[in-house]
Structures are given as structure tokens and as C-alpha cells.
Amino acid sequence: SVQDLEQYQPQLAYTTPSHQFPLGMIMPIGRRLQLLDWAASTGAHIIEDDYDGEFRYAGQPVPSLQGLDRNHRVIYLGTFSKSLIPSLRISYMVLPFPLVKKGLNKASLFKQTVSRHVQHAIARFMKNGDYQRHLNRMRTLYRKKRKTLLDAIKHEFGDHAAVRGENAGLHIILEVKGAPSEEWLTQKALEKGVKVYPASVSYVTPPETHAVLLGFGGLSEKSIADGIKKLKTAWFNGRQSRE
């Protein structure tokens, strides 16, 4: 929180405002402006990791911290792993103007491992507008997958589960009521051939609720629906969820 930053006065803050990991919350505009005011008043920098900010499904778009920054305090990070394919291994950094010279000096010592041909191909893909058209198609595709996932969870689990972080990104958090532990959830799911990930690994002090992370970007709509049915069998022994 901004209050914690004011108390401890760090020189660098790392944020994922477009889709906080793992809970998937979107930082509201008021909180973003508070964060920028803190950085400007203390001379600190903010790292904005916009790892899947291209995919938002509800509400109006919120400007990035970098776009709102007027005091050169935000270091913006992005990647093509989510929007294109992970195997490209291409990410990028947008530095505030006062850090550009230092950044270039540091970058001169870095051995680039990404093919120049791939870099130029992506640059051309963006310049001619194909990248934006691709993003629009992907948003439509992922919006359908997201709806399939949420509908399946509601139908199969009813009131026995709650969803968080569903308004952006390519994963959700599923809280399963009455589950013995996250370890039990992940193990039972794996026994049915479904891999889910515990949310507690991202916490210093894990919460009392038992939640798992479900990704849906790389799955077909049929696989999503079948997977949720398998999770119901794994976690509830085939009993019908309450409507």
C-alpha cells in the first residue's frame, strides 16, 4: 500500500497494476495517482510490470502508470510472451528519460540472445498495424474462453467456490470452500489429470482461505469445460453442487 511505502521509504517499488499477480486485481486510477505522487515526492522509481495488460475484459481501460507519469519515475516493462508466443523470449523496457543514458551503457554490456530477424519481424508486425489487429482477435478469443470457464465454474460448483481476478489477464483465482488445504486441492486435481497451482506460494504469510490458480489462455473451450468437470469430481467426489 501507499501507506507502507511512506513508512519504509524504499527507493524502488515493483508493481503489476494492470493485473496484480496472483489475485488478478486491477489498480484503480486513484491508487495509481497516489503511487505516482509518492514517487515524485521521494525521488523513488516505480517498476511497472505490464506482463499481460493487453487483456482486459470488463470496465473502461485504465491508463498505465508510465502513461500517467509526468515526473520520470516509472520504468515500464512488457513482454510478447502473452500476446504472441512464449518461445520468442522477447521482452522490452521503456526507461524514463533521465535513465536512458545509463540504460544504454548497461545494455552495451548485454549479449542479446534474440535473433535480429525476429526483432525486425515483430517491429514490422507492429508498424503495419497487424499486431493491433492480432490483439483485437485475441481479446475476442480469450473473452470467449473466460466466459466458458466462469460459466462452467458456476454450473459445476455453485456456491462451493468463489472466483477472483476474472476481469483481466489469462488466469483466475478459484477459492474452494471447505477444502482441507491447497496441497490437497492440487494433488486431487492432478490425480484427475488437471494441473492447478497453489496461490499461497506468492505470500509471505499465506491467507487462511484455500485458493488455486487456473490458467485458460492455452486451452480450448471444450478442454476448459471438461477440466472443470474433472475438478468437481476430484474435489467433491461427484456430488452435485448446490445451485
C-alpha positions as CSV (number, residue, x, y, z in Angstrom):
1,S,0.0,0.0,0.0
2,V,1.0,3.6,-0.4
3,Q,1.0,3.9,3.4
4,D,3.6,1.2,3.7
5,L,5.7,2.9,1.1
6,E,5.5,6.2,3.1
7,Q,6.5,4.3,6.3
8,Y,9.5,2.4,4.9
9,Q,10.6,4.8,2.2
10,P,12.1,2.4,-0.4
11,Q,13.8,3.7,-3.4
12,L,12.2,1.2,-5.8
13,A,8.7,-0.2,-5.9
14,Y,7.6,-3.1,-8.1
15,T,4.0,-3.2,-9.3
16,T,1.7,-5.1,-11.6
17,P,-1.1,-2.6,-11.8
18,S,-2.9,-4.0,-14.9
19,H,-3.4,-7.4,-13.4
20,Q,-1.9,-8.0,-10.0
21,F,-0.3,-11.4,-9.6
22,P,-1.7,-13.7,-8.4
23,L,-5.0,-12.3,-7.3
24,G,-5.7,-10.5,-10.6
25,M,-6.8,-7.2,-9.1
26,I,-6.7,-4.1,-11.3
27,M,-5.2,-1.0,-9.6
28,P,-7.7,1.9,-9.8
29,I,-6.8,5.2,-11.2
30,G,-6.9,6.9,-7.7
31,R,-4.3,4.5,-6.3
32,R,-2.1,4.9,-9.4
33,L,-2.1,8.7,-8.9
34,Q,-1.2,8.3,-5.2
35,L,1.7,6.0,-6.1
36,L,3.0,8.4,-8.7
37,D,2.7,11.3,-6.2
38,W,4.7,9.2,-3.6
39,A,7.5,8.5,-6.2
40,A,7.7,12.2,-7.2
41,S,7.9,13.4,-3.6
42,T,10.5,10.9,-2.5
43,G,12.6,10.6,-5.7
44,A,11.9,6.8,-5.8
45,H,11.3,4.9,-9.0
46,I,8.5,2.5,-9.8
47,I,8.8,-0.6,-11.9
48,E,5.6,-1.2,-13.8
49,D,5.5,-4.8,-15.0
50,D,2.7,-4.9,-17.6
51,Y,3.0,-8.6,-18.2
52,D,-0.5,-9.2,-19.7
53,G,-2.0,-5.7,-19.7
54,E,-3.3,-6.2,-23.2
55,F,-6.1,-8.4,-22.0
56,R,-8.9,-6.7,-20.1
57,Y,-12.5,-7.9,-20.4
58,A,-14.6,-5.6,-18.2
59,G,-14.8,-1.9,-17.5
60,Q,-13.0,1.1,-19.1
61,P,-9.3,0.8,-19.8
62,V,-7.1,2.5,-17.1
63,P,-4.0,4.4,-18.3
64,S,-0.7,2.8,-17.4
65,L,1.5,4.3,-14.7
66,Q,4.0,5.1,-17.4
67,G,1.4,7.0,-19.4
68,L,0.3,9.0,-16.4
69,D,3.8,9.8,-15.2
70,R,4.9,13.4,-15.6
71,N,8.0,13.2,-13.3
72,H,10.1,10.5,-15.0
73,R,9.7,8.0,-12.1
74,V,8.3,4.9,-14.0
75,I,10.3,2.1,-15.5
76,Y,7.9,0.2,-17.8
77,L,8.4,-3.5,-18.6
78,G,6.4,-5.5,-21.1
79,T,6.6,-8.8,-22.9
80,F,5.4,-10.5,-26.1
81,S,5.1,-13.9,-24.3
82,K,1.4,-13.5,-23.5
83,S,0.3,-11.6,-26.7
84,L,2.3,-13.7,-29.2
85,I,4.2,-16.8,-28.1
86,P,6.5,-17.5,-25.1
87,S,9.1,-19.1,-27.3
88,L,10.0,-15.7,-28.8
89,R,11.6,-14.8,-25.4
90,I,11.3,-11.1,-26.2
91,S,10.5,-8.5,-23.6
92,Y,11.2,-4.8,-23.5
93,M,11.8,-1.9,-21.2
94,V,10.7,1.8,-21.5
95,L,13.0,3.9,-19.4
96,P,12.2,7.4,-18.1
97,F,14.3,10.0,-20.0
98,P,16.9,10.7,-17.2
99,L,17.8,7.0,-17.1
100,V,18.1,6.4,-20.8
101,K,21.9,7.1,-21.0
102,K,22.6,4.8,-18.0
103,G,20.4,2.2,-19.6
104,L,22.2,2.4,-22.9
105,N,25.5,2.0,-21.1
106,K,24.3,-1.1,-19.3
107,A,22.7,-2.5,-22.4
108,S,26.0,-2.3,-24.3
109,L,27.4,-5.0,-22.0
110,F,24.4,-7.3,-22.5
111,K,24.7,-10.1,-25.0
112,Q,21.5,-10.2,-27.0
113,T,20.1,-13.8,-27.4
114,V,17.1,-12.9,-29.6
115,S,17.5,-13.2,-33.3
116,R,17.6,-9.8,-35.1
117,H,15.3,-11.3,-37.8
118,V,12.7,-12.0,-35.1
119,Q,13.1,-8.5,-33.7
120,H,12.7,-6.8,-37.1
121,A,9.7,-9.1,-37.9
122,I,7.9,-8.0,-34.7
123,A,8.7,-4.3,-35.4
124,R,7.2,-4.6,-38.9
125,F,4.2,-6.5,-37.5
126,M,3.6,-3.6,-35.1
127,K,4.3,-0.8,-37.7
128,N,1.8,-2.0,-40.3
129,G,-1.0,-2.5,-37.8
130,D,-1.1,-6.3,-37.8
131,Y,-0.1,-6.5,-34.1
132,Q,-3.1,-4.4,-33.0
133,R,-5.4,-6.4,-35.2
134,H,-4.0,-9.6,-33.7
135,L,-4.6,-8.3,-30.2
136,N,-8.2,-7.5,-31.0
137,R,-8.7,-11.0,-32.3
138,M,-7.0,-12.5,-29.2
139,R,-9.2,-10.4,-26.8
140,T,-12.3,-11.8,-28.5
141,L,-10.9,-15.3,-28.3
142,Y,-9.9,-15.1,-24.6
143,R,-13.1,-13.4,-23.7
144,K,-15.0,-16.5,-25.0
145,K,-12.7,-18.8,-23.1
146,R,-13.1,-16.7,-20.0
147,K,-16.9,-16.9,-20.3
148,T,-16.7,-20.7,-20.8
149,L,-14.6,-21.0,-17.7
150,L,-16.8,-18.8,-15.5
151,D,-20.0,-20.5,-16.7
152,A,-18.6,-23.9,-16.0
153,I,-17.4,-23.0,-12.5
154,K,-20.9,-21.5,-11.7
155,H,-22.7,-24.6,-13.1
156,E,-20.4,-27.3,-11.5
157,F,-19.5,-25.6,-8.2
158,G,-22.4,-23.3,-7.5
159,D,-21.8,-21.7,-4.1
160,H,-19.0,-24.0,-3.2
161,A,-16.4,-21.8,-4.9
162,A,-15.6,-18.2,-5.5
163,V,-13.7,-16.6,-8.4
164,R,-11.3,-13.7,-8.1
165,G,-9.3,-11.7,-10.7
166,E,-11.6,-12.6,-13.6
167,N,-11.7,-9.1,-15.3
168,A,-8.2,-9.2,-16.9
169,G,-5.4,-11.4,-17.8
170,L,-5.2,-15.1,-18.7
171,H,-5.8,-16.7,-15.3
172,I,-8.2,-16.6,-12.4
173,I,-8.0,-17.5,-8.7
174,L,-10.5,-20.1,-7.5
175,E,-11.3,-20.3,-3.8
176,V,-12.8,-23.6,-2.9
177,K,-14.9,-23.6,0.2
178,G,-14.3,-26.3,2.8
179,A,-11.2,-27.6,1.2
180,P,-8.7,-29.2,3.6
181,S,-5.7,-27.4,2.1
182,E,-4.2,-26.1,-1.1
183,E,-1.9,-29.1,-1.3
184,W,-5.0,-31.4,-1.1
185,L,-6.6,-29.4,-3.9
186,T,-3.6,-29.6,-6.2
187,Q,-3.0,-33.3,-5.5
188,K,-6.6,-34.3,-6.1
189,A,-6.7,-32.3,-9.3
190,L,-3.5,-33.9,-10.6
191,E,-4.9,-37.4,-9.9
192,K,-7.7,-36.5,-12.4
193,G,-5.2,-35.1,-14.9
194,V,-5.7,-31.4,-14.2
195,K,-2.8,-29.2,-13.1
196,V,-3.6,-26.3,-10.9
197,Y,-1.3,-24.1,-8.9
198,P,-1.4,-23.0,-5.3
199,A,-1.8,-19.3,-4.7
200,S,-0.1,-19.3,-1.3
201,V,3.4,-19.5,-2.8
202,S,3.1,-15.8,-3.6
203,Y,2.5,-14.8,0.0
204,V,4.9,-14.1,2.8
205,T,2.1,-15.0,5.2
206,P,-0.4,-17.2,3.4
207,P,-4.1,-16.4,4.0
208,E,-6.5,-18.8,5.7
209,T,-8.5,-19.4,2.5
210,H,-7.5,-22.2,0.2
211,A,-7.2,-21.0,-3.4
212,V,-5.6,-22.2,-6.6
213,L,-4.6,-20.5,-9.8
214,L,-6.3,-21.6,-13.1
215,G,-4.9,-20.6,-16.4
216,F,-7.1,-20.7,-19.5
217,G,-5.2,-19.0,-22.3
218,G,-3.8,-22.1,-23.9
219,L,-6.9,-24.3,-23.6
220,S,-9.8,-24.9,-25.9
221,E,-13.3,-24.2,-24.7
222,K,-14.0,-27.9,-24.6
223,S,-10.9,-28.6,-22.6
224,I,-11.9,-25.8,-20.1
225,A,-15.4,-27.3,-19.6
226,D,-14.1,-30.8,-19.3
227,G,-11.4,-29.7,-16.9
228,I,-13.9,-28.1,-14.5
229,K,-16.0,-31.2,-14.5
230,K,-12.9,-33.2,-13.6
231,L,-12.1,-30.8,-10.8
232,K,-15.7,-31.2,-9.4
233,T,-15.2,-35.0,-9.4
234,A,-11.8,-34.6,-7.8
235,W,-12.8,-32.2,-5.1
236,F,-16.4,-33.2,-4.4
237,N,-16.4,-36.9,-5.2
238,G,-19.0,-36.4,-7.9
239,R,-21.6,-34.9,-5.6
240,Q,-23.9,-32.3,-7.2
241,S,-23.1,-28.7,-6.3
242,R,-25.9,-26.7,-4.8
243,E,-27.4,-24.3,-7.2
